[in-house]
Amino acid sequence: MPLAMMKAGEKARVLSVSGADTVKKHLGSLGVVAGTIVTVYQVANGSMIIGVHDSRLAINEDLARRIHVEAV
């Protein structure tokens, strides 16, 4: 399922990232790669604040739909 479907307080494991190579590289440089556990902290108007490792990232709905996850 896309990360965009997750709700605040849920955790998920990244399965894959779709899109252009530049998108994959950008998200990869932020630590969003297959196997990473992410925590959804806040969802507002389609945008999300997620926790990746020891950082928090703000991503828009388009990026959140490109990140495929499974709930943990």
DRENTORKOL-3810 file (N, C-alpha, C; in nm, 4 decimals):
REM DRENTORKOL-3810
@n.u->0.0846; n.v->-0.1172; n.w->0.0000; ca.u->0.0000; ca.v->0.0000; ca.w->0.0000; c.u->0.0892; c.v->0.1236; c.w->0.0000
@n.u->0.0400; n.v->0.2340; n.w->-0.0516; ca.u->0.1186; ca.v->0.3572; ca.w->-0.0491; c.u->0.1249; c.v->0.4152; c.w->0.0923
@n.u->0.2347; n.v->0.4786; n.w->0.1234; ca.u->0.2520; ca.v->0.5425; ca.w->0.2532; c.u->0.1408; c.v->0.6445; c.w->0.2778
@n.u->0.0882; n.v->0.7049; n.w->0.1731; ca.u->-0.0165; ca.v->0.8060; ca.w->0.1851; c.u->-0.1418; c.v->0.7520; c.w->0.2539
@n.u->-0.1591; n.v->0.6215; n.w->0.2597; ca.u->-0.2772; ca.v->0.5619; ca.w->0.3227; c.u->-0.2595; c.v->0.5400; c.w->0.4731
@n.u->-0.1391; n.v->0.5606; n.w->0.5236; ca.u->-0.1131; ca.v->0.5393; ca.w->0.6657; c.u->-0.1666; c.v->0.6572; c.w->0.7464
@n.u->-0.1950; n.v->0.6321; n.w->0.8722; ca.u->-0.2463; ca.v->0.7353; ca.w->0.9620; c.u->-0.1413; c.v->0.7714; c.w->1.0668
@n.u->-0.1578; n.v->0.8850; n.w->1.1286; ca.u->-0.0649; ca.v->0.9300; ca.w->1.2326; c.u->-0.0554; c.v->0.8241; c.w->1.3426
@n.u->0.0673; n.v->0.7986; n.w->1.3861; ca.u->0.0931; ca.v->0.7011; ca.w->1.4914; c.u->0.1263; c.v->0.5621; c.w->1.4407
@n.u->0.1097; n.v->0.5367; n.w->1.3124; ca.u->0.1376; ca.v->0.4045; ca.w->1.2563; c.u->0.2827; c.v->0.3941; c.w->1.2091
@n.u->0.3327; n.v->0.2712; n.w->1.2112; ca.u->0.4675; ca.v->0.2425; ca.w->1.1615; c.u->0.4564; c.v->0.1497; c.w->1.0426
@n.u->0.5525; n.v->0.1617; n.w->0.9512; ca.u->0.5518; ca.v->0.0796; ca.w->0.8310; c.u->0.6945; c.v->0.0520; c.w->0.7855
@n.u->0.7106; n.v->-0.0575; n.w->0.7130; ca.u->0.8394; ca.v->-0.0930; ca.w->0.6519; c.u->0.8306; c.v->-0.0585; c.w->0.5039
@n.u->0.9304; n.v->0.0131; n.w->0.4540; ca.u->0.9345; ca.v->0.0505; ca.w->0.3127; c.u->0.9644; c.v->-0.0750; c.w->0.2302
@n.u->0.8798; n.v->-0.1006; n.w->0.1306; ca.u->0.9004; ca.v->-0.2125; ca.w->0.0398; c.u->0.9710; c.v->-0.1683; c.w->-0.0880
@n.u->0.9278; n.v->-0.0524; n.w->-0.1408; ca.u->0.9885; ca.v->-0.0013; ca.w->-0.2635; c.u->0.9507; c.v->0.1452; c.w->-0.2814
@n.u->1.0209; n.v->0.2091; n.w->-0.3732; ca.u->0.9919; ca.v->0.3479; ca.w->-0.4096; c.u->0.9777; c.v->0.3502; c.w->-0.5612
@n.u->0.8673; n.v->0.4049; n.w->-0.6107; ca.u->0.8457; ca.v->0.4125; ca.w->-0.7545; c.u->0.8687; c.v->0.5548; c.w->-0.8027
@n.u->0.8812; n.v->0.5680; n.w->-0.9335; ca.u->0.9002; ca.v->0.6999; ca.w->-0.9922; c.u->1.0322; c.v->0.7103; c.w->-1.0657
@n.u->1.0632; n.v->0.8312; n.w->-1.1065; ca.u->1.1863; ca.v->0.8576; ca.w->-1.1809; c.u->1.3090; c.v->0.8325; c.w->-1.0932
@n.u->1.4214; n.v->0.8077; n.w->-1.1559; ca.u->1.5453; ca.v->0.7828; ca.w->-1.0826; c.u->1.5813; c.v->0.8991; c.w->-0.9907
@n.u->1.5506; n.v->1.0203; n.w->-1.0317; ca.u->1.5827; ca.v->1.1357; ca.w->-0.9469; c.u->1.5018; c.v->1.1318; c.w->-0.8171
@n.u->1.3761; n.v->1.0868; n.w->-0.8257; ca.u->1.2918; ca.v->1.0748; ca.w->-0.7057; c.u->1.3486; c.v->0.9674; c.w->-0.6139
@n.u->1.3848; n.v->0.8536; n.w->-0.6720; ca.u->1.4400; ca.v->0.7434; ca.w->-0.5927; c.u->1.5709; c.v->0.7844; c.w->-0.5248
@n.u->1.6555; n.v->0.8560; n.w->-0.5981; ca.u->1.7821; ca.v->0.9012; ca.w->-0.5405; c.u->1.7589; c.v->1.0023; c.w->-0.4286
@n.u->1.6659; n.v->1.0936; n.w->-0.4501; ca.u->1.6355; ca.v->1.1949; ca.w->-0.3490; c.u->1.5858; c.v->1.1290; c.w->-0.2201
@n.u->1.4876; n.v->1.0413; n.w->-0.2327; ca.u->1.4350; ca.v->0.9732; ca.w->-0.1147; c.u->1.5409; c.v->0.8825; c.w->-0.0517
@n.u->1.6221; n.v->0.8184; n.w->-0.1340; ca.u->1.7296; ca.v->0.7338; ca.w->-0.0824; c.u->1.8309; c.v->0.8139; c.w->-0.0022
@n.u->1.8612; n.v->0.9344; n.w->-0.0469; ca.u->1.9569; ca.v->1.0182; ca.w->0.0258; c.u->1.9006; c.v->1.0629; c.w->0.1604
@n.u->1.7674; n.v->1.0606; n.w->0.1731; ca.u->1.7028; ca.v->1.0951; ca.w->0.2991; c.u->1.6822; c.v->0.9728; c.w->0.3884
@n.u->1.7202; n.v->0.8553; n.w->0.3378; ca.u->1.7087; ca.v->0.7332; ca.w->0.4168; c.u->1.5852; c.v->0.6509; c.w->0.3888
@n.u->1.5049; n.v->0.6922; n.w->0.2927; ca.u->1.3828; ca.v->0.6184; ca.w->0.2591; c.u->1.4178; c.v->0.5155; c.w->0.1518
@n.u->1.4577; n.v->0.3967; n.w->0.1971; ca.u->1.4952; ca.v->0.2871; ca.w->0.1084; c.u->1.4263; c.v->0.1598; c.w->0.1571
@n.u->1.4239; n.v->0.0586; n.w->0.0719; ca.u->1.3598; ca.v->-0.0684; ca.w->0.1078; c.u->1.4170; c.v->-0.1221; c.w->0.2386
@n.u->1.3266; n.v->-0.1657; n.w->0.3262; ca.u->1.3662; ca.v->-0.2210; ca.w->0.4544; c.u->1.3638; c.v->-0.1230; c.w->0.5697
@n.u->1.3587; n.v->0.0049; n.w->0.5403; ca.u->1.3586; ca.v->0.1075; ca.w->0.6444; c.u->1.2218; c.v->0.1135; c.w->0.7124
@n.u->1.2222; n.v->0.1292; n.w->0.8441; ca.u->1.0986; ca.v->0.1484; ca.w->0.9188; c.u->1.0728; c.v->0.2981; c.w->0.9299
@n.u->0.9521; n.v->0.3395; n.w->0.8927; ca.u->0.9135; ca.v->0.4800; ca.w->0.9041; c.u->0.7953; c.v->0.4915; c.w->0.9998
@n.u->0.7894; n.v->0.6024; n.w->1.0698; ca.u->0.6791; ca.v->0.6322; ca.w->1.1609; c.u->0.6070; c.v->0.7550; c.w->1.1090
@n.u->0.4751; n.v->0.7470; n.w->1.1003; ca.u->0.3955; ca.v->0.8622; ca.w->1.0576; c.u->0.3611; c.v->0.9434; c.w->1.1822
@n.u->0.4088; n.v->1.0664; n.w->1.1863; ca.u->0.3833; ca.v->1.1530; ca.w->1.3009; c.u->0.2613; c.v->1.2411; c.w->1.2808
@n.u->0.2428; n.v->1.2911; n.w->1.1591; ca.u->0.1327; ca.v->1.3846; ca.w->1.1354; c.u->0.0885; c.v->1.3775; c.w->0.9908
@n.u->-0.0422; n.v->1.3889; n.w->0.9696; ca.u->-0.0989; ca.v->1.3943; ca.w->0.8352; c.u->-0.1905; c.v->1.5157; c.w->0.8298
@n.u->-0.1683; n.v->1.6016; n.w->0.7322; ca.u->-0.2520; ca.v->1.7214; ca.w->0.7174; c.u->-0.2592; c.v->1.7611; c.w->0.5703
@n.u->-0.3797; n.v->1.7666; n.w->0.5171; ca.u->-0.4019; ca.v->1.8077; ca.w->0.3773; c.u->-0.3191; c.v->1.7264; c.w->0.2791
@n.u->-0.3003; n.v->1.5982; n.w->0.3057; ca.u->-0.2260; ca.v->1.5108; ca.w->0.2166; c.u->-0.0772; c.v->1.5080; c.w->0.2432
@n.u->-0.0229; n.v->1.6102; n.w->0.3063; ca.u->0.1197; ca.v->1.6114; ca.w->0.3399; c.u->0.1416; c.v->1.5326; c.w->0.4691
@n.u->0.2624; n.v->1.4845; n.w->0.4878; ca.u->0.2933; ca.v->1.4032; ca.w->0.6050; c.u->0.4249; c.v->1.4442; c.w->0.6678
@n.u->0.4335; n.v->1.4257; n.w->0.7973; ca.u->0.5615; ca.v->1.4331; ca.w->0.8664; c.u->0.5905; c.v->1.2907; c.w->0.9106
@n.u->0.7043; n.v->1.2389; n.w->0.8643; ca.u->0.7404; ca.v->1.1013; ca.w->0.8958; c.u->0.8757; c.v->1.0974; c.w->0.9656
@n.u->0.8959; n.v->0.9946; n.w->1.0432; ca.u->1.0238; ca.v->0.9722; ca.w->1.1084; c.u->1.0993; c.v->0.8640; c.w->1.0346
@n.u->1.2237; n.v->0.8954; n.w->0.9999; ca.u->1.3119; ca.v->0.7999; ca.w->0.9335; c.u->1.4428; c.v->0.8024; c.w->1.0106
@n.u->1.4802; n.v->0.6884; n.w->1.0665; ca.u->1.5971; ca.v->0.6807; ca.w->1.1547; c.u->1.5802; c.v->0.7836; c.w->1.2668
@n.u->1.6691; n.v->0.8772; n.w->1.2820; ca.u->1.6594; ca.v->0.9780; ca.w->1.3880; c.u->1.6141; c.v->1.1140; c.w->1.3354
@n.u->1.5582; n.v->1.1167; n.w->1.2149; ca.u->1.5169; ca.v->1.2431; ca.w->1.1532; c.u->1.3672; c.v->1.2440; c.w->1.1282
@n.u->1.3129; n.v->1.3638; n.w->1.1136; ca.u->1.1747; ca.v->1.3808; ca.w->1.0723; c.u->1.1744; c.v->1.4526; c.w->0.9382
@n.u->1.0911; n.v->1.4033; n.w->0.8469; ca.u->1.0834; ca.v->1.4589; ca.w->0.7126; c.u->0.9414; c.v->1.5011; c.w->0.6826
@n.u->0.9264; n.v->1.6100; n.w->0.6112; ca.u->0.7958; ca.v->1.6524; ca.w->0.5609; c.u->0.7913; c.v->1.6156; c.w->0.4132
@n.u->0.6901; n.v->1.5391; n.w->0.3751; ca.u->0.6762; ca.v->1.5008; ca.w->0.2344; c.u->0.5344; c.v->1.5331; c.w->0.1884
@n.u->0.5219; n.v->1.5620; n.w->0.0600; ca.u->0.3893; ca.v->1.5920; ca.w->0.0058; c.u->0.3186; c.v->1.4626; c.w->-0.0342
@n.u->0.1930; n.v->1.4745; n.w->-0.0708; ca.u->0.1116; ca.v->1.3572; ca.w->-0.1025; c.u->0.1666; c.v->1.2807; c.w->-0.2221
@n.u->0.2197; n.v->1.3514; n.w->-0.3216; ca.u->0.2753; ca.v->1.2852; ca.w->-0.4392; c.u->0.3896; c.v->1.1915; c.w->-0.4004
@n.u->0.4812; n.v->1.2391; n.w->-0.3169; ca.u->0.5911; ca.v->1.1528; ca.w->-0.2720; c.u->0.5395; c.v->1.0383; c.w->-0.1857
@n.u->0.4436; n.v->1.0662; n.w->-0.1000; ca.u->0.3901; ca.v->0.9627; ca.w->-0.0119; c.u->0.3239; c.v->0.8502; c.w->-0.0916
@n.u->0.2679; n.v->0.8824; n.w->-0.2068; ca.u->0.2064; ca.v->0.7798; ca.w->-0.2916; c.u->0.3104; c.v->0.6953; c.w->-0.3650
@n.u->0.4315; n.v->0.7459; n.w->-0.3785; ca.u->0.5373; ca.v->0.6714; ca.w->-0.4482; c.u->0.6125; c.v->0.5752; c.w->-0.3554
@n.u->0.5901; n.v->0.5874; n.w->-0.2267; ca.u->0.6575; ca.v->0.5021; ca.w->-0.1285; c.u->0.5626; c.v->0.3890; c.w->-0.0909
@n.u->0.5972; n.v->0.2664; n.w->-0.1270; ca.u->0.5139; ca.v->0.1500; ca.w->-0.1008; c.u->0.5606; c.v->0.0818; c.w->0.0266
@n.u->0.4655; n.v->0.0570; n.w->0.1185; ca.u->0.5001; ca.v->0.0079; ca.w->0.2515; c.u->0.4100; c.v->-0.1083; c.w->0.2932
@n.u->0.4501; n.v->-0.1735; n.w->0.4025; ca.u->0.3646; ca.v->-0.2702; ca.w->0.4707; c.u->0.3639; c.v->-0.2313; c.w->0.6174
@n.u->0.2488; n.v->-0.2412; n.w->0.6807; ca.u->0.2359; ca.v->-0.2040; ca.w->0.8218; c.u->0.3163; c.v->-0.3005; c.w->0.9084
@n.u->0.3734; n.v->-0.2472; n.w->1.0151; ca.u->0.4455; ca.v->-0.3332; ca.w->1.1121; c.u->0.3872; c.v->-0.3147; c.w->1.2509
END
